[in-house]
Amino acid sequence: MNRSLSIFVAGLLIGILVATVGFAGFLRNQNSSGGDRTGQTVLKLAHGLDTSHPVHLAMESMKTELEKLSSGSMTVDIYPSAVLGSEKECIEQLQNGSLAMTKTSAAALENFIPSMAIFSLPYIFRDQEHLWNVLEGPVGQELLSKGEDKFLRGLCYYDAGSRNFYTKSTPIRTPEDLKGMKIRVMNSATAIEMVKAMGGAPTPISWGELYSALAQGTVDGAENNAPSFSTNKHFEVCKHFSLDGHSRIPDMLLMSLPVWNGLSGQQQQWLQQAANKSSSFQRALWKKETDVAIQKAKDEGVTIYDVDTQAFAEKVQPMLDGIENEAIQTLREQIGQVK
């Protein structure tokens, strides 16, 4: 092969390579943004909830607000009910930039962002007001940025209420009532250790199998928020619901850092403003749904118990003091100082 032909072939190969990389980047951008509609920036958002959930409704409100702020130059395509994958799969799609946004529980982020383990600890927050003072203050806002080295950026928090114990036959009024009781927990080391510290027998069972496990006596009770208790009809089996509020784990609206960095400063400002407004919108919806869920449970014959949460908190104090992770202990101290 003569020198001219070699140069020609080399140039041709380089041209093909550049075109291929460029086209792949174009496809990646199209996949994460949902495409370009006559100059409109379209962000693709996926989550695992149904369309009646307060978080989904908040996302719809964010979409409307973003379109308003941007005069129609930006919008959001929302894919609910896990049609684009599980919570973990959506997070991974954010990391590679093939998806713009997703909703995730802060607990699900522990494997990606170790600092998020703080939310799974019991009685870190005194009450709901304290939780939101933390989330909307410096500590909460700093936690939103903790995933940037993993290509994840938090936009805002959504309310997921408090987790509480509910049981079939014996009410939980004090920590002593948990002694020997088999309580379903998430497959989480923190949740398991918490129930053990209170004297119960933690039993990890998948959420989808819980109703039958309760009905068959595999477990004596479980723990979750009131809307989940009501929506999944666990009131048909469990007639005792204790408002002990042992943990408050928020949901988060998470964004792909590569996609965020691809937006202009003005677009980022519009999106953040719309996300913040959707957070306030969702909190109001969640409170209303919680009130409805508790009333529904009462109508179904469930007794709701107000309990001394301090007694429960004291039971888990040795567990909290024994945490060896210095970063988590520092966060505990910072959270405790928030009024």
DALINTA-V972667 format. One line per field, one symbol per residue. ss: DSSP state (A for helix, B for strand, O for the rest). psi: psi as a letter, one per 30 degrees, with the letter a starting at -180 (. if undefined). burial: I if it has 16 or more other ideal C-beta (glycine too) atoms within 10 Angstrom, else O. A space follows every 10 residues. Layout:
ss=???
psi=???
burial=???
This chain:
ss=OOAAAAAAAA AAAAAAAAAA AAAAAAAAAA AAAOOBBOOB BBBBBBOOOO OOOAAAAAAA AAAAAAAAAO OOOBBBBBBO OOOOOOAAAA AAAAAOOOOO BBBBBAAAAO OOOAAAAAAA OOOOOOOAAA AAAAAOOAAA AAAAOOOAAA OBBBBBBBOO OOBBBBBOOO OOOOAAAAOO OBBBBOOOAA AAAAAAAOOO BBBBOOAAAA AAAAAAOOOO BBBBOAAAAA AOOAAAOOOB BBBOOOBOOO BBBBBBAAAA AOOOAAAAAA AAAAAAAAAA AAAAAAAAAA AAAAAAAAAO OOBBBBOOAA AAAAAAAAAA AOOOOAAAAA AAAAAAAOO
psi=kleeeeeeee eeeeeeeeee eeeeeeeeee eefgljjhfk kjkkkklgll ffkeeeeeee eeeeeeeeeg hgfklkkkja hgfglleeee eeeeeggfke llklkeeffe fejefffeff kkhekeaeee efeeefaeee eeefffgffg hkkkellkkg alklkkleek ljflefffkf kjkkllikee eeeeeefffl jkjkkkeffe eeeeefgelf aakaleeeee eghfffekgk jkifhfljjl lkjkkkeeee fflleeeeee eeeeeeefee eeeeeeeeee eeeeeeeefg gkkkkkljfe eeeeefeeee fgkfjeeeee eeeeeffk.
burial=OOOOOOOOOO OOOOOOOOOO OOOOOOOOIO IIIIOOOOOO IIIIIIIIIO OOIIIIIIII IIIOIIIOII OOOIIIOIII OOOIIOIOOI IOIIIOIIII IIIIIIIIII OIIOIIIIII IIIIIIOIOI IIIIIOOOII OOIIOIIOOO IIIIIIIIII IIIIIIIIOO IIOIIOIIOO IIIIIIOOOI IIIIIIIIOI IIIOIOOOOI IOIIOOOOII IIIIIIIIII OOOIIOIIII IIOIIIIIII IIIIIIIIII OIIOOOIIOI IOOIIIIIIO IIIOIIOOII OOIIOIIOOO OIOIIOIOIO OIIOIIOOII OOOOOOOIOO IIOOIOOIO
